[in-house]
Amino acid sequence: MNIHEHQAKELLRRYDVPVPSGCVAFTPDEAAHAARKLGGEVWVVKSQIHAGGRGAGYFAEHSSGQGGVRVVRSLADVHASAVDMLGKTLITKETGPAGRVVKRLYVEQGCDGAHDLSARDFYLGILIDPATSRVTLMASTEGGVDIEDVAARTPEKILKVAIDPASGIQPFHARRLASGLGLSGKQVDAATRFILSTYRAFTELDASIVEINPLRVTDSGDGSVKLMALDARFAFDDNALFRHPDIEAMRDESDDDPVEIKASRHGMNYVCFDGNIGCMVNGAGLAMATVDIIKQHGGEPANFLDVGGSATRERVAAAFRLIIGDPKVDGILVNIFGGIMRCDMVAEGVVEAVRDADLTVPLVVRLEGTHAALGRQILRDARLPILCARDLADGAEKIVAAVRATQKHGGR
């Protein structure tokens, strides 16, 4: 589950991680009132959507060239920026060409680093590294830049520290990162406190990722050091949300993919891709293999859909309807390996959904495992336009060929 930046900063405050003061606004007047309430001479007006790269993004409705994060120096400009952003579609690298409609803003006290020569911006991230299965701290001197771009161009600038789950994080882990970033003296002490607090937030809230980019470090004239999370991003493990009802209450379904929301309500894992071959699979590993083999045969998957290992007939039918409802889907591959989940039950769910939906795209079904023969017989007896596959490779080959043939003769 993702949350907005202002919600992420609210959580960080609970753990004494310093963040700028800010207010949420849903109208231009509220934005101007928020800036007046915050005081100061510089404010940052930020579009709140579940996607990164907002500052470098652009709005579909106008060509001003200004992105979804703006530094302004007057209340009139706060109001004007809010008018420009609210209700408009912000397109970033993460949203794709469809973009996301901005429905709320975060007005924040400005941190004018351009006039502070001591200010330095860094990147800090905490995530679970699939290569080591450990919580891993990541940091870079390239703050304010997409970490993916840094990894592609200058991977040596990304520092990593894996945390042994037996010992947990220790101060020396944080000091190692701080020193690697070129910090020294009181900067190291301040960065150590900052990193330890952020790590505690990550673990206690069952987060899957925390990103602070940029993390600004400034030296005050009195010799003290100030660290500030200028931007923050949280994502959470859905399986742990039952322990955090306050975090689950932060979910903004209006900013999430409606199909993913429907899938989650049925207990399914769904991720939308850009391709045109819909996939319905049981088990995350098998789903990933299905996506890979479709691509190997020259096709493009439209989704990752894991119905789970113990799905019911009703869940299978619901999953099938989700895929059919995607207008970009030109063909469907159902790949089921029956264990606890019986193949005959899957076949019954598919037949029910196909009859209800008036299927107009090719459908290939591969069934193997418990009651696979019975499941295939149910599909044959239904006398519906369903192709059965011998194995996964045969299924991928058949659906790619069927989609190409359909496109050749005029599409869906």
C-alpha positions, 0 to 999 in steps of 0.5 A, a space after each residue: 500500500 502506498 500513501 501520500 508524501 504528507 502522510 509519510 512525513 506525519 509518520 516520520 514525525 512520530 519517530 522524531 525524524 525532522 521534516 518541514 512544517 506543512 498543511 494539506 490543501 484541497 482548494 486554491 484558497 486552502 493552499 493560500 491560507 495554509 501558506 499564510 498560516 505557516 508564515 515565512 517568505 518561501 513555500 513549496 506547493 506539492 502535488 500529492 499523487 502516488 508516484 515519484 518524479 512529480 517535480 520533473 513531471 508535466 501537466 497534460 492540460 497545459 504546456 507551461 513546462 512547470 511540474 508538480 512541485 513548485 517553489 514560490 515566494 508570494 501568497 499570490 503564487 501559492 494560489 496560482 500554482 494551486 489553480 494550475 495543479 488541482 484537478 489537472 493530470 500530472 504525468 511522470 515517469 512512474 505514472 506513464 502517459 495516462 498520468 494521475 489527477 491531482 486532488 490534493 496539495 501539500 503546502 510546505 515551508 520552504 527550505 531555500 538551499 540555493 542561498 545556503 552554501 553549506 546545504 548538501 542534498 543526499 538520498 536515503 532509502 531503506 528496503 528489503 533487498 531480494 538478493 540478500 533477504 535483509 533490510 538494507 540501507 541505501 544512501 547516495 551523494 546524488 540527492 534530489 535525483 532519481 535513484 534509478 538514474 544514479 544506479 544506471 549512470 554511476 552505480 559506484 555512488 550508491 552505498 549499501 549496508 545490509 542489516 543482520 536480522 539477528 543483531 538488528 541495526 547498530 550505530 556503526 551501520 549508520 556511521 558507516 553510511 554517513 562517513 561514506 557520504 563524506 560527512 564528518 564531525 557533528 554531521 556524522 552524529 546528526 546523520 546517525 540519529 536520523 538514520 536510526 530513527 528512520 530505520 525504527 519507523 521502517 521496522 515498527 510500521 512494517 514498511 516495504 520501502 522508505 525513501 527520503 530524497 532529498 535529505 538536506 544537511 546544513 551547518 548552522 552558524 553556531 556550529 550545530 548541524 541540521 538534517 531535514 527530510 525534504 521529501 518522503 515516500 512510504 510503501 507498506 506490506 499489505 499482509 501486515 496492515 491488520 497490525 496498523 489500522 491507523 495506516 490502513 485508514 490512510 489509503 487513498 483509493 481514488 489515487 490507486 488503480 481501480 482494478 488493483 483495488 477490486 483485486 485486493 478486495 477479493 484477496 488477489 494480487 494484481 499489477 497492471 502492465 503495458 502489454 495486451 495479454 492478460 494472465 491469470 495464475 495461482 502463485 506468485 512464482 508461477 505468475 512471474 514465470 508466466 510473464 517471462 515466457 509470454 515475453 520469450 514467445 514475443 508477446 507482452 503481458 498486460 498484468 500480473 494476477 495471482 489468485 492465490 493457492 486456495 482460491 474459490 470458484 467465485 474468486 476465479 470468476 472475479 479474477 477473470 472478469 477483471 482481466 476481461 474488463 481491461 480494454 487493452 487486453 487482446 487475449 488471455 492466458 490462464 495458467 493453473 497448477 492445482 495443489 490445494 486449488 483443484 483444476 476442476 473448480 478453476 475450470 468451472 469458474 472460467 466457464 461461468 465467467 466466459 458465459 457471463 462476459 460474452 468473451 470476444 478475445 482468444 482464451 488459452 487455458 493450461 491446467 495441471 495438477 489436482 483434477 487437471 483431467 476433469 478440469 480439461 473435460 469441463 472446458 471441452 464440454 462447455 463448448 466455448 471458444 477456449 483453447 487448451 494447452 499441453 504445458 506452459 510453453 504451449 500455452 504461451 505459444 498459442 496465446 501469442 499466435 492467437 492474439 497476432 491472428 486477431 490483430 491481423 484481422 481487425 483486432 478485438 
